[in-house]
């Protein structure tokens, strides 16, 4: 009964005309929107309508939440879902948004990558994803990442990739996959690239991926997701097998999408 009610509510949400002001926000703040095909844009708009309605949004650090903040964050988070079977990030209940970089208080729950240990030192963050808790997003970083994919850094893709990773209960760099063959291919490919990155980082060599990806396997997946969407040509040139497994997982092909730089016709 609960599922029937949920499906009915979502159907009503997606049948409601998408606010023109929201679409203008997406066109202005999410560069990838202009690279999508018309049917993909329509799908993304429907995802955004449900996502905004179902999540609990909270402004922190004096930030007053606006439609621009909710829509910009939602569109980037939902872009990751376009090709995935999903339930609108069912493991995300709350999204807490700060205006700019913050230092979380000591003694909070551990970061997802060290979930069995408390946080020992305070340090500034631009985002956090908790296994059994909220997603924390810094608004100025989210806005910059959405507008400038050429930088290759997107806090929304990063943190929501963590939440996809956590769907099987742990943050280990391997999200739920289809079958054993896909798991074997994923582990073989990602382990190879992760270890290559760690060797480069230990020797001070620059890699095609941000060195933060060498922190652990969970961070590797999140950073690789950022580059897969924002700098697909770079990944294809340096790690085509890594691009392939991410393409097979996300069921999207940003490499082919990057040539579509301008928004097409206005669609309903």
N, C-alpha and C positions, 0 to 999 in steps of 0.2 A: 504493500500500500504506500509506503513512504517513497519508493522508487517511482510509482505512478504519479504521485503528487509532485515529485521533483521534476519529472519529465514534462508534466503539464505546465508547471511554472516556467521552466526553461523555454518551452515552445511559445508561451505567451510573450516572454521577453524578446525572443528573436523575431517574432512577428511584428513587434513594435518598430515603426520606422526609426532608422538610425539617425540621431540628431545631426543635422548638418554642421553644427558647431564642433561636435566631437570629431567628425571626419576632417575638418579643417585643422584641428589640433594634431591628429595623426599625420596628416600630410606635412605639417610644419615641423613636427618633432621626431618623427620616426622615418628615417630615410629609406628603410627597406620597404615601406608601404608602396613607394613609387616604383619598385622593381617587381612587384607581384603582378600576376595575371588578374584579370577582372574577377574570375571566380574565387581566386585566393583572397582577394580583398573582401569580397562578400562574406567568405567564411571567417576571416579575421574579425570583421565587424560583429558578426554574430557571437563569436567567442568573447569579445570584449563586453558585449551587453550582459552576458551571463556572469562573467568573471567579476565585473564591477559590482553587480547586484549581490553576489553570493559571499564575497569576502568582507571581513571586518577591516575597515580602514581607520587608521589612527595617526594623527599628526603629533609630532613630538618636537621638543626643543623650540617651542614657540611657533611651529609651522602650522598655518591654517590650510587645511586641505581644500583643493579646488578641483573642478572638473579636469582642468589641464593636467594636474598631477595624477589623478586616478586614470585618466584615459591614456596618457603617455606611458605610464608604467604598465598598465594592462595590455596595451597593444604589443609592447616588446615581450612581455611574458607569454602572451598567447601566440606570438609568432612561432615559438618553439613547438607548439602543439599542432600546427597546421597539418602535418602528415602523420601524427601519432594517434593510436587509439588512446583515449584518455577520459578522465572524469574531472576535467577542469581543475587539475592540481588538488585532488581531494585531501592531500596532506598539508595544504596551506589554508589555515583558517583566518589568520590575521596578517596584515601588512602594516608595518610601522614605518613612517616616513619622517626623516629628519631633514632640515634645510641644507646642512653641509656637514663635512666630516666631523665625527664625534669620537670621543674616547669613552667606551662603555665602562660602567663602574666595576671595580674588582669584586669577585665573589659571585658573579652571575653564572648561569649554566655554561658549561664548556662549549666551545665552538664545535660544530659538527665533526670536524676532523680529529678532535681529541675528546670525543664524547664521554670517555670514561674518566677523564681527569678535569679538575677545575682549572679555570684560567688563572695563570700565575701572575702575569704582568699586564698592565694596562697599555693599550696602544691604539692609535686612531684607526678607524674603519670607514669604508664606504659602503659596506653591506655585510650582512650576516644571514645565514640560513640555519635554523635549529631543527634537529630531527623531530622533536616533539614540541615545537614552538613556532613563533612567528618568523616571517621574513622581515629583515630590517633593511631599508633602502635609504640612501642619501640622495636627495632630490637633485642637487646640482650635478652630481655624477651621472644620474639616470638621464638627465636632459642632454648632457654633453654626449654620452654614449649613443643615445638615440639619433641625434643630429649628425654625428660624425663617425660613421662606421670605419672610415679610413684610418682612424687611430688604433683600431683593433682591440679596444677595451670597452666592455659593456657590462656594467654591474648587474643589470637585470638578467641578461643571458646567464651570467656567472651564477648568481644566487638561485635562479630557478632551474638551472641545470643540476645544482646540488639537490633541489627538491625532487627532481626526476630520479636522480641517483638514489635518493632515500626511500623511494616507493616500495622497495623490497625490504625495508627495515634498517638498512645500514648505508653509510656513506663510504663506499669502497671504490668508487670510480667505474662501477659497472651497473648501469640501470637495468631494470627488467627487460629481458630480450625474448625473442620468439621461441628458440629451440636450442638444443645442445650444440648444433653445428654453428649457430650464430654466436653462442657464448665462447666456443673454442676459437673462432676467428677473431672475436673481439679481444679476448685475453692475449692471444698471440700477437696481434697487431699493436694493441695499446701498450702491452708490456715492453715490446721492442722499442717503441718510440719514447716511452717514459724512461727506460734505462738509458737510452741514448741521450736524452735531455739531462738526466742526472750526471752522466759522465761529462757532458759539455759544461754544466754548471760547476762541477767540482774542479774542472781545469780552467775555469774562467773564460770559456769559449762562448761566443754569442750564438744563440740558436734562433730558428725561425719562430719558436714559441717563447713567450715570456717566461723567464727563469722561475717565476712563482709556481709554475706548473710542476716543477721538480719537488715541491714540498711533500706531496704524497699523491696517491692514485686519484683520490677524490678531487684534489685541486687540478690535477692533470686533465681530467674530464671536463671540469668547468672552464678552464682556460682554453682548452681545445675547442669547446663549444663556441666561445667568443670568437675565436679566429675562423672557425668553420663558417659562421654567418657573416663576419665582418671582413675577413681577408682570405676568402676561399682560394684566390689565385696563388697566394703565398703558400698556403698549405698544400695545394695541389702540386706546386713546383718542388717542395721540399719533402713532403710525406704523402704521396698519392694513396698509399694503402690506408693511412689514417683518415684521409678525406673519404675514402670509399666506405669504411665501416661507419663513419658518422653519417654519411649520405644514406646508407642502408638503414641506420637506426632512425634518424629524423625523417626519412622519406621526403627530403627536400634537396634541391640542387642549387645552392647559392652561386656556384661557379658559373652556371648558365644564366643566372639571374642578374649578375652584376652589370650586364650590358644595358639593362633596362633602367636608365637613370632618371627618366622623367615620367611623371604621372600621366596616365592615359586619360581616356574619356571619363567624365563624371558618371559613376554608376550608382544606382539606387541603393 
